[in-house]
Amino acid sequence: MPTLLIALASNSVMDWEQHWQQVVRERASLAGTHADPGYWDRRAPSFARSTRTRTDEFLSVIEPYLSPRKTLIDAGAGTGRHAIPLADRLEWVTAVEPSEGMRAQITPKDNITIVASTWEDAEVAPADLVICCHVLYGIENPMPFIAKLERSARERVFIMLRESDLPHPAAAIRKRLAGDAGPRLPRFSDLFMLLMQMGAAPDVTFLRYTSTNRYANFDEAIADSRALVGDVWDEAVGRSMLEDMLSREGDDYVFGGGTVLSGVAHWQPQARS
């Protein structure tokens, strides 16, 4: 782990939990965003389509810790983008996912248990490994969430978040309509400082990958962008901008989000170190 990051965290007087909560609250004020409980149910098909063909470098980070006799919990499993391939390498995977639409996209396997719950409310037995990828953005109280991840892991915890801004056409549309992209989401750097405040000293791996959003039709792209732009959405402007931003690949409408930088923090649970 970079020495500079440790020094910054050790010398910081900021309360990173309060900082995180403020970022999440400000983002939640953007009407129509991820706080909408139906957002992921509606977006599940396009999300699955967007991630199904993406090379996922997270799997290379967790690779050294896998074995056929180990178990894993995927907290916020989404469409199973990690749970499904990891099930082929592990004895058992427990996929915790609150969205019915996202759960419906998870391919059934004999060694995957799907738990229909938020992570906060989930009742699951501990596992060797616990992963949580791109989930914490909307969690206003991250410390109890992370503490439960740690309690549930016998060997190692992995949390991945973006450091880059959200790679989505809605950001450009909102900037045109409101003059800015709106309040930001929490970033990996926020997570790192929070973990240091909690007493963890995680190993850090940064990943760069190309982000692509795929939609089955133009109306699906409109609905997804409208939800993230919020209450300043203008139908005519939104449609016009999406027509310029989206390309066609076969039957899909595609938005190229460019290169995304994400970080993975992973560490041995403190109680078992």
C-alpha positions as CSV (number, residue, x, y, z in Angstrom):
1,M,0.0,0.0,0.0
2,P,1.4,3.4,-0.9
3,T,3.2,5.0,2.1
4,L,1.8,8.5,1.2
5,L,-1.7,7.3,1.6
6,I,-1.0,5.8,5.0
7,A,0.7,9.1,6.1
8,L,-2.3,11.1,4.8
9,A,-4.8,8.9,6.7
10,S,-2.7,8.9,9.9
11,N,-2.3,12.7,9.9
12,S,-5.9,13.5,8.8
13,V,-8.2,15.3,11.3
14,M,-11.2,14.9,9.1
15,D,-14.1,12.7,10.3
16,W,-14.3,10.5,7.2
17,E,-17.6,8.9,8.3
18,Q,-19.3,12.3,8.5
19,H,-17.7,13.2,5.1
20,W,-19.1,10.1,3.6
21,Q,-22.5,10.7,5.0
22,Q,-22.5,14.2,3.6
23,V,-21.5,13.0,0.1
24,V,-24.3,10.4,0.1
25,R,-27.0,12.8,1.4
26,E,-26.0,15.4,-1.2
27,R,-26.2,12.8,-4.0
28,A,-29.6,11.5,-2.7
29,S,-30.9,15.1,-3.1
30,L,-30.7,14.6,-6.8
31,A,-34.2,13.3,-7.4
32,G,-34.7,10.1,-9.2
33,T,-31.3,8.6,-8.6
34,H,-30.2,5.3,-7.1
35,A,-32.2,6.0,-3.9
36,D,-35.3,5.1,-5.9
37,P,-36.1,1.5,-4.8
38,G,-37.3,0.5,-8.2
39,Y,-34.3,1.9,-10.1
40,W,-32.3,-1.4,-10.2
41,D,-35.4,-3.5,-11.0
42,R,-35.9,-1.3,-14.1
43,R,-32.2,-1.2,-15.0
44,A,-31.4,-4.8,-14.5
45,P,-31.7,-6.0,-18.1
46,S,-29.5,-3.2,-19.5
47,F,-27.0,-3.6,-16.7
48,A,-26.7,-7.3,-17.4
49,R,-26.3,-6.6,-21.1
50,S,-23.6,-4.0,-20.4
51,T,-21.5,-6.1,-18.1
52,R,-21.9,-9.6,-19.6
53,T,-19.2,-9.1,-22.2
54,R,-16.9,-6.9,-20.1
55,T,-13.5,-8.2,-19.1
56,D,-13.7,-8.0,-15.3
57,E,-10.3,-7.4,-13.8
58,F,-11.6,-7.8,-10.3
59,L,-11.5,-11.6,-10.8
60,S,-7.7,-11.3,-11.2
61,V,-7.4,-9.5,-7.8
62,I,-9.3,-12.2,-5.9
63,E,-7.7,-15.1,-7.9
64,P,-4.8,-15.8,-5.5
65,Y,-7.3,-16.4,-2.6
66,L,-9.5,-18.9,-4.4
67,S,-9.6,-22.6,-3.9
68,P,-12.3,-25.3,-4.5
69,R,-12.8,-25.8,-0.8
70,K,-13.5,-22.1,0.0
71,T,-16.8,-20.3,0.4
72,L,-17.7,-16.7,-0.5
73,I,-20.4,-14.1,0.1
74,D,-21.1,-11.5,-2.6
75,A,-22.8,-8.6,-0.8
76,G,-24.8,-6.8,-3.4
77,A,-24.4,-9.5,-6.1
78,G,-26.4,-7.6,-8.8
79,T,-26.8,-9.7,-11.9
80,G,-24.2,-12.2,-10.7
81,R,-21.4,-10.8,-12.7
82,H,-18.9,-12.0,-10.1
83,A,-21.0,-14.7,-8.3
84,I,-21.5,-16.8,-11.4
85,P,-17.8,-17.1,-12.5
86,L,-16.6,-17.4,-8.9
87,A,-19.0,-20.3,-8.3
88,D,-16.9,-22.3,-10.8
89,R,-13.8,-21.8,-8.6
90,L,-15.3,-22.3,-5.1
91,E,-17.2,-24.7,-3.0
92,W,-20.1,-22.4,-2.4
93,V,-21.2,-18.8,-3.1
94,T,-23.9,-16.9,-1.3
95,A,-25.3,-14.0,-3.4
96,V,-27.1,-11.3,-1.4
97,E,-29.1,-9.0,-3.6
98,P,-32.2,-6.9,-2.7
99,S,-33.4,-6.1,-6.2
100,E,-35.8,-8.6,-7.6
101,G,-35.0,-7.5,-11.2
102,M,-31.2,-8.0,-10.6
103,R,-31.7,-11.4,-8.9
104,A,-33.8,-12.6,-11.9
105,Q,-30.6,-12.1,-14.1
106,I,-28.5,-14.5,-12.0
107,T,-27.9,-17.8,-13.7
108,P,-28.9,-20.6,-11.4
109,K,-26.1,-22.9,-10.3
110,D,-26.1,-25.8,-7.8
111,N,-23.6,-24.1,-5.6
112,I,-25.1,-20.6,-5.4
113,T,-27.6,-19.6,-2.8
114,I,-29.4,-16.4,-3.6
115,V,-30.6,-14.3,-0.6
116,A,-33.3,-11.7,-1.3
117,S,-32.2,-9.0,1.1
118,T,-30.2,-5.9,1.7
119,W,-26.8,-6.6,3.2
120,E,-27.8,-4.8,6.4
121,D,-30.8,-7.2,6.9
122,A,-29.3,-10.4,5.5
123,E,-28.9,-13.4,7.8
124,V,-26.0,-15.4,6.3
125,A,-23.4,-17.7,7.8
126,P,-19.8,-16.5,7.7
127,A,-17.7,-17.4,4.6
128,D,-14.0,-17.6,3.9
129,L,-14.2,-14.6,1.5
130,V,-16.6,-11.6,1.3
131,I,-16.8,-9.3,-1.7
132,C,-18.7,-6.1,-2.2
133,C,-18.3,-4.4,-5.6
134,H,-19.8,-1.1,-6.5
135,V,-22.4,-1.2,-3.8
136,L,-21.5,1.3,-1.2
137,Y,-22.2,4.5,-3.2
138,G,-25.7,4.9,-1.7
139,I,-25.0,3.6,1.8
140,E,-25.3,6.6,4.2
141,N,-24.0,4.7,7.2
142,P,-21.0,2.8,5.9
143,M,-19.3,1.8,9.1
144,P,-21.9,-0.8,10.3
145,F,-22.1,-2.1,6.7
146,I,-18.4,-2.6,6.5
147,A,-18.2,-4.0,10.0
148,K,-20.7,-6.7,9.0
149,L,-18.6,-7.5,5.9
150,E,-15.6,-8.0,8.2
151,R,-17.5,-10.1,10.8
152,S,-18.7,-12.3,8.0
153,A,-15.3,-13.1,6.5
154,R,-13.0,-15.7,7.9
155,E,-10.1,-14.9,5.7
156,R,-10.4,-11.8,3.6
157,V,-12.7,-8.9,2.6
158,F,-12.7,-7.2,-0.8
159,I,-14.5,-3.8,-1.5
160,M,-14.4,-2.2,-5.0
161,L,-15.5,1.3,-5.8
162,R,-14.9,3.7,-8.7
163,E,-12.5,6.6,-8.3
164,S,-13.6,8.1,-11.6
165,D,-16.9,9.9,-12.1
166,L,-20.0,7.9,-13.1
167,P,-19.5,6.8,-16.7
168,H,-23.1,7.5,-17.9
169,P,-24.7,9.7,-20.5
170,A,-26.9,11.2,-17.8
171,A,-23.9,13.1,-16.5
172,A,-23.4,15.0,-19.8
173,I,-27.1,15.6,-20.1
174,R,-27.4,17.1,-16.6
175,K,-24.4,19.3,-17.2
176,R,-26.1,20.7,-20.3
177,L,-29.4,21.2,-18.4
178,A,-28.2,22.3,-15.0
179,G,-24.6,23.6,-15.6
180,D,-23.0,20.8,-13.6
181,A,-23.1,17.0,-13.3
182,G,-24.8,17.1,-9.9
183,P,-23.5,16.0,-6.5
184,R,-20.9,13.3,-6.9
185,L,-21.0,9.7,-5.6
186,P,-18.5,8.5,-2.9
187,R,-15.1,7.5,-4.4
188,F,-12.6,4.9,-3.7
189,S,-10.3,7.5,-2.1
190,D,-13.2,8.3,0.4
191,L,-13.4,4.6,1.2
192,F,-9.7,4.2,1.8
193,M,-9.6,7.0,4.3
194,L,-12.7,5.7,6.0
195,L,-11.1,2.2,6.3
196,M,-8.0,3.7,7.8
197,Q,-10.2,5.6,10.3
198,M,-11.8,2.3,11.2
199,G,-8.4,0.8,11.9
200,A,-8.0,-1.3,8.8
201,A,-4.9,-1.0,6.7
202,P,-6.0,-2.6,3.4
203,D,-3.9,-3.6,0.5
204,V,-5.0,-1.6,-2.6
205,T,-5.2,-2.6,-6.2
206,F,-6.2,-0.1,-8.9
207,L,-8.0,-1.3,-12.0
208,R,-8.6,0.5,-15.3
209,Y,-11.2,-0.8,-17.7
210,T,-13.5,0.4,-20.5
211,S,-17.1,1.1,-19.5
212,T,-19.9,0.6,-22.0
213,N,-23.7,1.0,-21.4
214,R,-25.9,-1.2,-23.6
215,Y,-29.6,-0.7,-24.2
216,A,-32.1,-2.9,-26.0
217,N,-33.8,0.1,-27.5
218,F,-33.8,3.9,-27.4
219,D,-36.6,4.1,-24.9
220,E,-34.6,2.0,-22.4
221,A,-31.8,4.5,-22.7
222,I,-34.1,7.4,-22.2
223,A,-35.6,5.9,-19.1
224,D,-32.2,5.1,-17.6
225,S,-30.9,8.6,-18.3
226,R,-34.1,10.3,-17.0
227,A,-33.7,8.5,-13.7
228,L,-30.2,9.7,-13.1
229,V,-30.6,13.3,-14.4
230,G,-33.2,13.9,-11.8
231,D,-35.8,16.7,-11.7
232,V,-34.1,19.0,-14.2
233,W,-34.7,16.4,-17.0
234,D,-36.0,17.9,-20.3
235,E,-37.4,15.3,-22.6
236,A,-36.5,17.1,-25.9
237,V,-32.9,17.9,-24.8
238,G,-32.4,14.5,-23.4
239,R,-33.6,12.7,-26.5
240,S,-31.5,15.0,-28.8
241,M,-28.3,14.5,-26.8
242,L,-28.8,10.7,-26.6
243,E,-29.3,10.5,-30.3
244,D,-25.9,12.1,-30.7
245,M,-24.2,10.1,-27.9
246,L,-25.4,6.5,-28.7
247,S,-24.1,4.3,-31.4
248,R,-25.5,1.1,-32.8
249,E,-23.9,-2.3,-32.4
250,G,-26.2,-4.9,-33.8
251,D,-29.5,-4.5,-32.1
252,D,-28.0,-2.6,-29.1
253,Y,-27.8,1.1,-28.5
254,V,-24.4,1.7,-27.0
255,F,-22.8,4.5,-24.9
256,G,-19.0,4.4,-24.6
257,G,-18.1,5.6,-21.1
258,G,-14.3,5.6,-21.8
259,T,-11.7,4.4,-19.3
260,V,-12.8,4.0,-15.7
261,L,-10.4,3.9,-12.7
262,S,-11.6,1.8,-9.8
263,G,-9.9,0.7,-6.6
264,V,-10.1,-2.6,-4.7
265,A,-9.4,-2.5,-1.0
266,H,-8.8,-5.9,0.5
267,W,-7.6,-7.0,3.9
268,Q,-7.6,-9.8,6.5
269,P,-10.4,-9.2,9.1
270,Q,-9.0,-7.4,12.1
271,A,-10.6,-9.8,14.6
272,R,-8.8,-12.7,13.0
273,S,-5.5,-11.1,12.1
